[in-house]
């Protein structure tokens, strides 16, 4: 568990994500599609196809 605050930068993945992806799979999206570094301390938000489930990652 991690704490989120106004000092964090949040990035929303522009598209729908398969929530069955592993941590490594989501990190691959961060690097290849979002062109960010998953270990930067930024928070990455992913939504499923129906926008009914979200996943936040902060490595």
Secondary structure, 3 states (H helix, E strand, C coil): CCCCCCCCCEEEEEEECCCCCCHHHHHHHHHHCCCCCCCCCCEEEEECCCCCCEEEECC
